[in-house]
């Protein structure tokens, strides 16, 4: 469900939160513990730098180089393995529609751009609902969020799709 980039970003976010909790627990009166705090703060800074790089697709603090937002997620969507292949379903239904279903490279790029414009939650909810056919309740249970959050995420994703279609 999640792309490798989303998984890595989540791991770094969780790790940074754990480091921040550890830093909050350090005794500020102990000189040895203060040395540990310097190392922990250095790790937090490194993780924040890496997270910014992964989420924006460009090196923090520079204005040259990769100039695309969410470049890593965009590239992973170009493989489009997360949308189920319906060609087999059509063949199973007595060859109702014999035309070959495929996406051109341009269509894949457009779909990748649209998916990359979604937040992680919007992308999860939209794909589970539209591609996997899950109900809002099942999605809410699986993701551990409220049903209204799922509905709101799907509606925001649909608005982004409609604005992309209207812009074309």
C-alpha positions as CSV (number, residue, x, y, z in Angstrom):
1,X,0.0,0.0,0.0
2,X,2.7,2.5,1.0
3,X,5.5,3.2,-1.4
4,X,9.1,2.7,-0.2
5,X,9.5,6.4,0.2
6,X,6.4,6.8,2.3
7,X,7.6,3.9,4.5
8,X,11.0,5.5,4.9
9,X,9.6,8.9,5.8
10,X,7.3,7.2,8.4
11,X,10.3,5.3,9.9
12,X,12.4,8.5,10.1
13,X,9.4,10.4,11.6
14,X,8.9,7.8,14.3
15,X,12.6,7.6,15.0
16,X,12.8,11.4,15.4
17,X,9.8,11.4,17.8
18,X,11.5,8.7,19.9
19,X,14.7,10.7,20.0
20,X,12.8,13.8,21.1
21,X,11.1,11.8,23.9
22,X,14.6,10.5,25.0
23,X,16.0,14.1,25.0
24,X,13.1,15.3,27.2
25,X,13.9,12.6,29.7
26,X,17.6,13.5,30.2
27,X,18.7,15.0,33.5
28,X,19.9,18.5,32.7
29,X,21.9,18.8,35.9
30,X,24.1,15.8,35.1
31,X,27.2,16.8,32.9
32,X,27.5,13.2,31.5
33,X,23.8,13.2,30.5
34,X,24.3,16.6,28.9
35,X,26.9,15.1,26.6
36,X,24.4,12.5,25.6
37,X,21.9,15.3,24.9
38,X,24.3,16.9,22.5
39,X,24.5,13.6,20.5
40,X,20.8,13.1,20.6
41,X,20.2,16.6,19.4
42,X,22.7,16.0,16.6
43,X,20.8,12.9,15.6
44,X,17.4,14.8,15.7
45,X,18.9,17.5,13.5
46,X,20.2,14.9,11.0
47,X,16.9,13.1,10.9
48,X,15.0,16.4,10.3
49,X,17.4,17.3,7.5
50,X,16.9,13.9,5.9
51,X,13.1,14.1,6.3
52,X,13.0,17.5,4.6
53,X,15.1,16.1,1.8
54,X,12.8,13.1,1.3
55,X,9.6,15.0,1.5
56,X,10.6,17.9,-0.8
57,X,12.9,16.0,-3.2
58,X,15.6,18.7,-2.8
59,X,18.5,19.3,-0.5
60,X,17.4,21.6,2.4
61,X,18.9,25.0,2.2
62,X,19.8,24.9,-1.5
63,X,17.9,26.2,-4.4
64,X,19.4,24.1,-7.2
65,X,19.2,20.4,-8.0
66,X,16.1,18.4,-8.0
67,X,13.3,20.8,-8.3
68,X,10.2,18.7,-7.9
69,X,8.1,18.3,-4.9
70,X,7.8,14.7,-3.7
71,X,10.1,13.4,-6.4
72,X,10.6,10.0,-4.7
73,X,6.9,9.3,-4.3
74,X,6.2,10.4,-7.9
75,X,8.8,8.0,-9.3
76,X,7.4,5.1,-7.3
77,X,3.9,5.8,-8.6
78,X,5.1,5.5,-12.1
79,X,5.3,1.8,-11.6
80,X,1.5,1.8,-10.7
81,X,1.5,-1.6,-9.0
82,X,-1.0,-0.3,-6.4
83,X,-3.9,-0.1,-8.9
84,X,-5.3,-3.6,-9.5
85,X,-5.2,-4.9,-13.0
86,X,-8.8,-5.3,-14.3
87,X,-7.9,-7.0,-17.6
88,X,-8.1,-10.4,-16.0
89,X,-11.5,-9.6,-14.6
90,X,-12.8,-8.6,-18.0
91,X,-11.5,-11.8,-19.5
92,X,-13.2,-13.8,-16.8
93,X,-16.5,-12.2,-17.6
94,X,-16.9,-14.0,-21.0
95,X,-14.7,-11.5,-22.9
96,X,-17.3,-8.7,-22.8
97,X,-14.8,-6.2,-23.6
98,X,-11.9,-7.6,-25.7
99,X,-9.9,-4.4,-26.0
100,X,-6.5,-4.4,-24.3
101,X,-6.4,-2.2,-21.2
102,X,-3.2,-0.3,-20.6
103,X,-2.0,3.1,-19.6
104,X,0.3,5.1,-21.8
105,X,3.5,6.6,-20.3
106,X,1.8,10.1,-20.4
107,X,-1.2,8.8,-18.5
108,X,1.0,7.1,-15.9
109,X,2.8,10.4,-15.4
110,X,-0.4,12.3,-15.0
111,X,-1.7,9.7,-12.5
112,X,1.6,9.8,-10.6
113,X,1.4,13.6,-10.4
114,X,-2.2,13.4,-9.1
115,X,-1.2,10.7,-6.5
116,X,1.8,12.7,-5.4
117,X,-0.4,15.8,-4.8
118,X,-2.3,13.8,-2.2
119,X,-1.3,13.7,1.5
120,X,-0.3,10.3,2.8
121,X,-3.8,9.9,4.5
122,X,-5.6,11.1,1.3
123,X,-3.6,8.6,-0.8
124,X,-4.2,5.7,1.6
125,X,-8.0,6.3,1.9
126,X,-8.5,7.1,-1.8
127,X,-6.7,4.0,-3.0
128,X,-8.3,1.7,-0.5
129,X,-11.7,3.0,-1.4
130,X,-11.5,3.4,-5.2
131,X,-9.0,0.7,-6.2
132,X,-9.6,-1.9,-3.5
133,X,-13.4,-1.2,-3.1
134,X,-13.2,-0.9,0.7
135,X,-16.0,0.8,2.6
136,X,-15.3,3.9,4.7
137,X,-15.8,1.9,7.9
138,X,-13.4,-0.8,6.9
139,X,-10.8,1.8,5.9
140,X,-11.3,3.6,9.2
141,X,-10.8,0.3,11.1
142,X,-7.7,-0.6,9.1
143,X,-6.0,2.8,9.5
144,X,-7.2,3.5,13.0
145,X,-9.0,6.7,12.2
146,X,-12.6,7.9,12.4
147,X,-15.0,7.3,9.5
148,X,-15.4,11.0,9.1
149,X,-11.6,11.4,8.7
150,X,-11.8,8.8,5.9
151,X,-14.7,10.6,4.2
152,X,-12.9,13.9,4.5
153,X,-9.7,12.5,3.1
154,X,-11.5,10.9,0.1
155,X,-13.4,14.1,-0.6
156,X,-10.2,16.2,-0.5
157,X,-8.6,13.7,-2.9
158,X,-11.6,14.0,-5.3
159,X,-11.4,17.8,-5.2
160,X,-7.7,17.6,-6.2
161,X,-8.5,15.3,-9.0
162,X,-11.3,17.5,-10.2
163,X,-9.1,20.6,-10.1
164,X,-6.5,18.7,-12.1
165,X,-9.1,17.6,-14.7
166,X,-10.5,21.2,-15.0
167,X,-7.0,22.6,-15.4
168,X,-6.3,20.4,-18.4
